[in-house]
Amino acid sequence: MKFTVAIDGPAAAGKGTVARAVAAEFGFAHLDTGLLYRAVGRRVLDGVPPETAASTLRHDDVLRGDLRTPEVSRAASEVAALPGVRQALVEYQREFAGRDGGAVLDGRDIGTVICPSAEAKLFVTASEVARAHRRWLELTAAGHDATEARVLEDIRNRDARDAGRRDAPMIAASDAVILDTSDLDVDEMSAFALAEVRTRLAGKQRA
Ligand code: CDP
C-alpha cells in the first residue's frame, strides 16, 4: 500500500523527532529531505557549483558526518533558494514518497510541492526561543562552540530565507494539521503525530 506522511516546519521544531516516531510506529521508510539540501550545501562549500552539486548528488554525500554544523545549515538554506537545485532533487523525493509500504518525508515543501496529495500532513512548529534552545543543546552536545543568542539569530535568518524564497517557500499546506511543540516533550509531540497518522491510515483502509 502507498501511504505518504508529509512533515514540514521551520528549523529545529521537532520535525525529525516526529518523523522518526511515525516511521518506527508504522514501519514506514523515512527521508530527512533537509539532509539532501545540507549535502548540496556542503559540496558547494567544497567548491562545486550548486546545480552540479545537486544533479550529481550521491548517497555517500548524504552520509557525511559533517552536515549538521551551523555553516552547513546556512549553506543549505542558500542553495535551497535556487530553482535549479530544487528541481534536481524533486524526482528522487517523489519516488521515495511513492514507495510501497509507506513513507514519511520531512522538510519545508513536502505537503505543498513534493507530495500535495500526501495522505497525512503535519506542520510542526514552535516558538523561536524554544527552537533556538533545542538547537543550542544539540550543537553543544555535539561539541560545537555556540551561544544561544547566535543560534537564535541563525534560525531567524534561515526561517526568513526559507519562508521568503519565491520557489517552494516554507508554508503550511492548507490541509496540514498544525503541531506546536513549544511546550511539548518528545513523547507528547510523538503521541500527537501518531494519533493523527493512525486516523488517516484508518480512513484510507476503510476507503
Ligand atoms: O534540521 P533543521 O530543521 O534545522 O533543517 P533541515 O530540515 O536539515 O533543512 C536545512 C535547510 O534545507 C533548510 O533551512 C531549508 O533551507 C532547506 N530545505 C528545503 O528548502 N526544503 C526541504 N524540503 C528541506 C530542507
py3Dmol code that shows the C-alpha trace and the ligand (Angstrom):
import py3Dmol

protein = """\
ATOM      1  CA  MET A   1       0.000   0.000   0.000  1.00  0.00           C
ATOM      2  CA  LYS A   2       1.168   3.524  -0.730  1.00  0.00           C
ATOM      3  CA  PHE A   3       0.774   5.995   2.129  1.00  0.00           C
ATOM      4  CA  THR A   4       2.730   9.234   2.410  1.00  0.00           C
ATOM      5  CA  VAL A   5       3.195  11.328   5.519  1.00  0.00           C
ATOM      6  CA  ALA A   6       4.406  14.891   4.854  1.00  0.00           C
ATOM      7  CA  ILE A   7       6.015  16.707   7.787  1.00  0.00           C
ATOM      8  CA  ASP A   8       7.058  20.309   7.271  1.00  0.00           C
ATOM      9  CA  GLY A   9       8.075  23.179   9.500  1.00  0.00           C
ATOM     10  CA  PRO A  10      10.814  25.624  10.485  1.00  0.00           C
ATOM     11  CA  ALA A  11      14.286  24.856  11.822  1.00  0.00           C
ATOM     12  CA  ALA A  12      14.558  22.773  14.993  1.00  0.00           C
ATOM     13  CA  ALA A  13      10.800  22.488  15.570  1.00  0.00           C
ATOM     14  CA  GLY A  14      10.890  18.717  16.074  1.00  0.00           C
ATOM     15  CA  LYS A  15      10.137  17.508  12.519  1.00  0.00           C
ATOM     16  CA  GLY A  16      12.859  14.861  12.624  1.00  0.00           C
ATOM     17  CA  THR A  17      11.769  13.552  16.031  1.00  0.00           C
ATOM     18  CA  VAL A  18       8.152  13.288  14.930  1.00  0.00           C
ATOM     19  CA  ALA A  19       9.078  11.749  11.562  1.00  0.00           C
ATOM     20  CA  ARG A  20      11.249   9.078  13.187  1.00  0.00           C
ATOM     21  CA  ALA A  21       8.488   8.223  15.664  1.00  0.00           C
ATOM     22  CA  VAL A  22       5.939   7.821  12.848  1.00  0.00           C
ATOM     23  CA  ALA A  23       8.334   5.724  10.756  1.00  0.00           C
ATOM     24  CA  ALA A  24       9.113   3.417  13.695  1.00  0.00           C
ATOM     25  CA  GLU A  25       5.485   3.006  14.760  1.00  0.00           C
ATOM     26  CA  PHE A  26       4.050   2.185  11.328  1.00  0.00           C
ATOM     27  CA  GLY A  27       7.120   0.618   9.693  1.00  0.00           C
ATOM     28  CA  PHE A  28       7.350   3.368   7.059  1.00  0.00           C
ATOM     29  CA  ALA A  29      10.567   4.421   5.326  1.00  0.00           C
ATOM     30  CA  HIS A  30      11.843   7.860   6.396  1.00  0.00           C
ATOM     31  CA  LEU A  31      13.574  10.514   4.317  1.00  0.00           C
ATOM     32  CA  ASP A  32      15.013  13.621   6.003  1.00  0.00           C
ATOM     33  CA  THR A  33      14.923  15.879   2.944  1.00  0.00           C
ATOM     34  CA  GLY A  34      16.900  18.573   4.770  1.00  0.00           C
ATOM     35  CA  LEU A  35      19.891  16.255   4.528  1.00  0.00           C
ATOM     36  CA  LEU A  36      19.717  16.472   0.716  1.00  0.00           C
ATOM     37  CA  TYR A  37      19.994  20.278   0.857  1.00  0.00           C
ATOM     38  CA  ARG A  38      22.666  20.051   3.540  1.00  0.00           C
ATOM     39  CA  ALA A  39      24.685  17.653   1.372  1.00  0.00           C
ATOM     40  CA  VAL A  40      24.374  20.035  -1.595  1.00  0.00           C
ATOM     41  CA  GLY A  41      25.370  22.974   0.624  1.00  0.00           C
ATOM     42  CA  ARG A  42      28.391  21.026   1.887  1.00  0.00           C
ATOM     43  CA  ARG A  43      29.552  20.295  -1.664  1.00  0.00           C
ATOM     44  CA  VAL A  44      29.115  23.960  -2.602  1.00  0.00           C
ATOM     45  CA  LEU A  45      31.318  24.926   0.368  1.00  0.00           C
ATOM     46  CA  ASP A  46      33.836  22.456  -1.102  1.00  0.00           C
ATOM     47  CA  GLY A  47      33.795  24.390  -4.396  1.00  0.00           C
ATOM     48  CA  VAL A  48      31.241  22.523  -6.550  1.00  0.00           C
ATOM     49  CA  PRO A  49      28.720  24.751  -8.429  1.00  0.00           C
ATOM     50  CA  PRO A  50      25.242  24.430  -6.826  1.00  0.00           C
ATOM     51  CA  GLU A  51      23.296  22.912  -9.735  1.00  0.00           C
ATOM     52  CA  THR A  52      26.101  20.420 -10.430  1.00  0.00           C
ATOM     53  CA  ALA A  53      26.267  19.546  -6.738  1.00  0.00           C
ATOM     54  CA  ALA A  54      22.519  18.803  -6.734  1.00  0.00           C
ATOM     55  CA  SER A  55      22.311  16.913 -10.030  1.00  0.00           C
ATOM     56  CA  THR A  56      25.285  14.649  -9.221  1.00  0.00           C
ATOM     57  CA  LEU A  57      24.453  14.086  -5.549  1.00  0.00           C
ATOM     58  CA  ARG A  58      25.327  10.563  -4.411  1.00  0.00           C
ATOM     59  CA  HIS A  59      24.231   8.502  -1.453  1.00  0.00           C
ATOM     60  CA  ASP A  60      27.659   8.904   0.175  1.00  0.00           C
ATOM     61  CA  ASP A  61      27.295  12.706   0.186  1.00  0.00           C
ATOM     62  CA  VAL A  62      24.236  12.406   2.407  1.00  0.00           C
ATOM     63  CA  LEU A  63      26.020  10.087   4.835  1.00  0.00           C
ATOM     64  CA  ARG A  64      28.808  12.558   5.642  1.00  0.00           C
ATOM     65  CA  GLY A  65      29.205  13.237   9.335  1.00  0.00           C
ATOM     66  CA  ASP A  66      29.686  16.992   8.973  1.00  0.00           C
ATOM     67  CA  LEU A  67      26.250  18.052   7.693  1.00  0.00           C
ATOM     68  CA  ARG A  68      24.793  19.400  10.951  1.00  0.00           C
ATOM     69  CA  THR A  69      27.107  22.344  11.528  1.00  0.00           C
ATOM     70  CA  PRO A  70      25.828  25.961  11.561  1.00  0.00           C
ATOM     71  CA  GLU A  71      27.962  26.681   8.469  1.00  0.00           C
ATOM     72  CA  VAL A  72      26.281  23.869   6.511  1.00  0.00           C
ATOM     73  CA  SER A  73      22.808  24.908   7.766  1.00  0.00           C
ATOM     74  CA  ARG A  74      23.370  28.355   6.262  1.00  0.00           C
ATOM     75  CA  ALA A  75      24.774  26.972   3.009  1.00  0.00           C
ATOM     76  CA  ALA A  76      21.827  24.534   2.742  1.00  0.00           C
ATOM     77  CA  SER A  77      19.295  27.314   3.049  1.00  0.00           C
ATOM     78  CA  GLU A  78      21.163  29.416   0.463  1.00  0.00           C
ATOM     79  CA  VAL A  79      21.281  26.655  -2.150  1.00  0.00           C
ATOM     80  CA  ALA A  80      17.664  25.710  -1.328  1.00  0.00           C
ATOM     81  CA  ALA A  81      16.541  29.065  -2.756  1.00  0.00           C
ATOM     82  CA  LEU A  82      17.891  28.152  -6.214  1.00  0.00           C
ATOM     83  CA  PRO A  83      15.173  26.670  -8.500  1.00  0.00           C
ATOM     84  CA  GLY A  84      17.742  24.531 -10.385  1.00  0.00           C
ATOM     85  CA  VAL A  85      18.859  22.900  -7.160  1.00  0.00           C
ATOM     86  CA  ARG A  86      15.281  22.171  -6.017  1.00  0.00           C
ATOM     87  CA  GLN A  87      14.323  20.814  -9.423  1.00  0.00           C
ATOM     88  CA  ALA A  88      17.248  18.366  -9.410  1.00  0.00           C
ATOM     89  CA  LEU A  89      16.012  16.883  -6.115  1.00  0.00           C
ATOM     90  CA  VAL A  90      12.270  16.598  -6.864  1.00  0.00           C
ATOM     91  CA  GLU A  91      12.178  13.257  -8.654  1.00  0.00           C
ATOM     92  CA  TYR A  92      14.172  11.395  -6.023  1.00  0.00           C
ATOM     93  CA  GLN A  93      11.860  12.684  -3.273  1.00  0.00           C
ATOM     94  CA  ARG A  94       8.664  11.831  -5.191  1.00  0.00           C
ATOM     95  CA  GLU A  95       9.895   8.336  -5.935  1.00  0.00           C
ATOM     96  CA  PHE A  96      10.727   7.841  -2.285  1.00  0.00           C
ATOM     97  CA  ALA A  97       7.282   9.111  -1.273  1.00  0.00           C
ATOM     98  CA  GLY A  98       5.524   6.716  -3.630  1.00  0.00           C
ATOM     99  CA  ARG A  99       7.239   3.539  -2.469  1.00  0.00           C
ATOM    100  CA  ASP A 100       5.137   0.591  -1.359  1.00  0.00           C
ATOM    101  CA  GLY A 101       4.815   0.135   2.377  1.00  0.00           C
ATOM    102  CA  GLY A 102       4.535   3.803   3.325  1.00  0.00           C
ATOM    103  CA  ALA A 103       6.923   6.741   3.519  1.00  0.00           C
ATOM    104  CA  VAL A 104       7.498   9.707   5.813  1.00  0.00           C
ATOM    105  CA  LEU A 105       9.305  12.755   4.427  1.00  0.00           C
ATOM    106  CA  ASP A 106      10.214  15.787   6.497  1.00  0.00           C
ATOM    107  CA  GLY A 107      11.244  19.154   5.116  1.00  0.00           C
ATOM    108  CA  ARG A 108       9.788  22.508   4.114  1.00  0.00           C
ATOM    109  CA  ASP A 109       7.749  21.858   0.941  1.00  0.00           C
ATOM    110  CA  ILE A 110       6.668  18.236   1.225  1.00  0.00           C
ATOM    111  CA  GLY A 111       2.955  18.878   1.754  1.00  0.00           C
ATOM    112  CA  THR A 112       2.839  21.772  -0.712  1.00  0.00           C
ATOM    113  CA  VAL A 113       5.129  20.892  -3.643  1.00  0.00           C
ATOM    114  CA  ILE A 114       6.659  17.419  -3.388  1.00  0.00           C
ATOM    115  CA  CYS A 115       3.552  15.480  -2.283  1.00  0.00           C
ATOM    116  CA  PRO A 116       0.481  17.724  -2.380  1.00  0.00           C
ATOM    117  CA  SER A 117      -1.723  14.601  -2.215  1.00  0.00           C
ATOM    118  CA  ALA A 118       0.015  13.052   0.824  1.00  0.00           C
ATOM    119  CA  GLU A 119      -2.483  11.143   2.969  1.00  0.00           C
ATOM    120  CA  ALA A 120      -1.299  12.812   6.195  1.00  0.00           C
ATOM    121  CA  LYS A 121       0.242  16.268   6.570  1.00  0.00           C
ATOM    122  CA  LEU A 122       1.673  17.873   9.655  1.00  0.00           C
ATOM    123  CA  PHE A 123       3.225  21.309  10.030  1.00  0.00           C
ATOM    124  CA  VAL A 124       5.440  21.132  13.096  1.00  0.00           C
ATOM    125  CA  THR A 125       6.349  24.457  14.634  1.00  0.00           C
ATOM    126  CA  ALA A 126       7.425  26.049  17.937  1.00  0.00           C
ATOM    127  CA  SER A 127       8.401  29.458  19.270  1.00  0.00           C
ATOM    128  CA  GLU A 128      11.743  30.823  18.089  1.00  0.00           C
ATOM    129  CA  VAL A 129      13.089  30.766  21.625  1.00  0.00           C
ATOM    130  CA  ALA A 130      12.137  27.109  22.184  1.00  0.00           C
ATOM    131  CA  ARG A 131      13.657  26.124  18.858  1.00  0.00           C
ATOM    132  CA  ALA A 132      16.872  28.053  19.463  1.00  0.00           C
ATOM    133  CA  HIS A 133      17.234  26.472  22.889  1.00  0.00           C
ATOM    134  CA  ARG A 134      16.820  22.942  21.485  1.00  0.00           C
ATOM    135  CA  ARG A 135      19.265  23.542  18.643  1.00  0.00           C
ATOM    136  CA  TRP A 136      21.786  25.076  21.057  1.00  0.00           C
ATOM    137  CA  LEU A 137      21.528  21.971  23.277  1.00  0.00           C
ATOM    138  CA  GLU A 138      22.101  19.728  20.233  1.00  0.00           C
ATOM    139  CA  LEU A 139      25.063  21.752  18.990  1.00  0.00           C
ATOM    140  CA  THR A 140      26.810  21.987  22.346  1.00  0.00           C
ATOM    141  CA  ALA A 141      26.212  18.258  22.974  1.00  0.00           C
ATOM    142  CA  ALA A 142      27.927  17.606  19.631  1.00  0.00           C
ATOM    143  CA  GLY A 143      30.916  19.655  20.771  1.00  0.00           C
ATOM    144  CA  HIS A 144      30.236  22.907  18.872  1.00  0.00           C
ATOM    145  CA  ASP A 145      31.098  26.181  20.484  1.00  0.00           C
ATOM    146  CA  ALA A 146      27.755  28.029  20.179  1.00  0.00           C
ATOM    147  CA  THR A 147      25.907  30.708  22.112  1.00  0.00           C
ATOM    148  CA  GLU A 148      22.137  30.634  22.386  1.00  0.00           C
ATOM    149  CA  ALA A 149      21.891  34.194  21.027  1.00  0.00           C
ATOM    150  CA  ARG A 150      23.876  33.287  17.918  1.00  0.00           C
ATOM    151  CA  VAL A 151      21.806  30.160  17.331  1.00  0.00           C
ATOM    152  CA  LEU A 152      18.618  32.243  17.621  1.00  0.00           C
ATOM    153  CA  GLU A 153      19.963  34.723  15.080  1.00  0.00           C
ATOM    154  CA  ASP A 154      20.910  31.912  12.668  1.00  0.00           C
ATOM    155  CA  ILE A 155      17.468  30.326  12.993  1.00  0.00           C
ATOM    156  CA  ARG A 156      15.741  33.673  12.375  1.00  0.00           C
ATOM    157  CA  ASN A 157      17.806  34.318   9.261  1.00  0.00           C
ATOM    158  CA  ARG A 158      17.254  30.836   7.919  1.00  0.00           C
ATOM    159  CA  ASP A 159      13.475  30.872   8.577  1.00  0.00           C
ATOM    160  CA  ALA A 160      13.198  34.253   6.837  1.00  0.00           C
ATOM    161  CA  ARG A 161      15.120  32.957   3.809  1.00  0.00           C
ATOM    162  CA  ASP A 162      13.151  29.687   3.703  1.00  0.00           C
ATOM    163  CA  ALA A 163       9.764  31.389   4.046  1.00  0.00           C
ATOM    164  CA  GLY A 164      10.605  34.289   1.758  1.00  0.00           C
ATOM    165  CA  ARG A 165      12.001  32.480  -1.277  1.00  0.00           C
ATOM    166  CA  ARG A 166       9.997  32.511  -4.476  1.00  0.00           C
ATOM    167  CA  ASP A 167      10.294  28.814  -5.278  1.00  0.00           C
ATOM    168  CA  ALA A 168       8.673  26.357  -2.827  1.00  0.00           C
ATOM    169  CA  PRO A 169       8.653  28.660   0.203  1.00  0.00           C
ATOM    170  CA  MET A 170       8.189  27.156   3.646  1.00  0.00           C
ATOM    171  CA  ILE A 171       4.480  27.419   4.399  1.00  0.00           C
ATOM    172  CA  ALA A 172       1.883  25.115   5.947  1.00  0.00           C
ATOM    173  CA  ALA A 173      -0.253  23.350   3.336  1.00  0.00           C
ATOM    174  CA  SER A 174      -3.888  24.446   3.654  1.00  0.00           C
ATOM    175  CA  ASP A 175      -4.839  20.900   4.681  1.00  0.00           C
ATOM    176  CA  ALA A 176      -1.947  20.347   7.129  1.00  0.00           C
ATOM    177  CA  VAL A 177      -2.568  19.836  10.837  1.00  0.00           C
ATOM    178  CA  ILE A 178      -0.502  22.309  12.887  1.00  0.00           C
ATOM    179  CA  LEU A 179       1.518  20.848  15.750  1.00  0.00           C
ATOM    180  CA  ASP A 180       3.021  23.482  18.067  1.00  0.00           C
ATOM    181  CA  THR A 181       5.714  21.731  20.112  1.00  0.00           C
ATOM    182  CA  SER A 182       6.812  24.757  22.207  1.00  0.00           C
ATOM    183  CA  ASP A 183       5.520  23.203  25.429  1.00  0.00           C
ATOM    184  CA  LEU A 184       5.614  19.527  24.491  1.00  0.00           C
ATOM    185  CA  ASP A 185       8.243  16.929  25.288  1.00  0.00           C
ATOM    186  CA  VAL A 186       9.320  14.233  22.833  1.00  0.00           C
ATOM    187  CA  ASP A 187       6.702  11.727  23.986  1.00  0.00           C
ATOM    188  CA  GLU A 188       3.890  14.262  23.795  1.00  0.00           C
ATOM    189  CA  MET A 189       4.758  15.518  20.310  1.00  0.00           C
ATOM    190  CA  SER A 190       5.219  11.965  19.039  1.00  0.00           C
ATOM    191  CA  ALA A 191       1.870  10.865  20.518  1.00  0.00           C
ATOM    192  CA  PHE A 192       0.074  13.708  18.737  1.00  0.00           C
ATOM    193  CA  ALA A 193       1.627  12.797  15.391  1.00  0.00           C
ATOM    194  CA  LEU A 194       0.974   9.067  15.820  1.00  0.00           C
ATOM    195  CA  ALA A 195      -2.695   9.704  16.606  1.00  0.00           C
ATOM    196  CA  GLU A 196      -3.071  11.885  13.523  1.00  0.00           C
ATOM    197  CA  VAL A 197      -1.411   9.346  11.230  1.00  0.00           C
ATOM    198  CA  ARG A 198      -3.410   6.476  12.758  1.00  0.00           C
ATOM    199  CA  THR A 199      -6.655   8.321  11.995  1.00  0.00           C
ATOM    200  CA  ARG A 200      -5.630   8.974   8.379  1.00  0.00           C
ATOM    201  CA  LEU A 201      -4.459   5.406   7.924  1.00  0.00           C
ATOM    202  CA  ALA A 202      -7.748   4.032   9.243  1.00  0.00           C
ATOM    203  CA  GLY A 203      -9.597   6.334   6.829  1.00  0.00           C
ATOM    204  CA  LYS A 204      -7.566   5.032   3.906  1.00  0.00           C
ATOM    205  CA  GLN A 205      -8.057   1.399   4.909  1.00  0.00           C
ATOM    206  CA  ARG A 206     -11.830   1.922   5.161  1.00  0.00           C
ATOM    207  CA  ALA A 207     -11.986   3.601   1.752  1.00  0.00           C
TER     208      ALA A 207
END
"""
ligand_1 = """\
25
CDP
O 17.097 20.382 10.925
P 16.641 21.768 10.508
O 15.164 21.933 10.658
O 17.430 22.852 11.137
O 16.982 21.915 8.954
P 16.860 20.857 7.788
O 15.473 20.266 7.769
O 18.011 19.906 7.833
O 16.980 21.787 6.476
C 18.144 22.547 6.187
C 17.757 23.583 5.149
O 17.428 22.899 3.914
C 16.540 24.421 5.457
O 16.852 25.589 6.162
C 15.970 24.733 4.075
O 16.565 25.882 3.511
C 16.375 23.555 3.236
N 15.274 22.626 2.969
C 14.369 22.947 1.964
O 14.459 24.012 1.376
N 13.381 22.086 1.619
C 13.246 20.913 2.263
N 12.277 20.071 1.883
C 14.129 20.585 3.315
C 15.123 21.478 3.661
"""
view = py3Dmol.view(width=600, height=400)
view.addModel(protein, "pdb")
view.setStyle({"model": 0}, {"cartoon": {"style": "trace"}})
view.addModel(ligand_1, "xyz")
view.setStyle({"model": 1}, {"stick": {}})
view.zoomTo()
view.show()
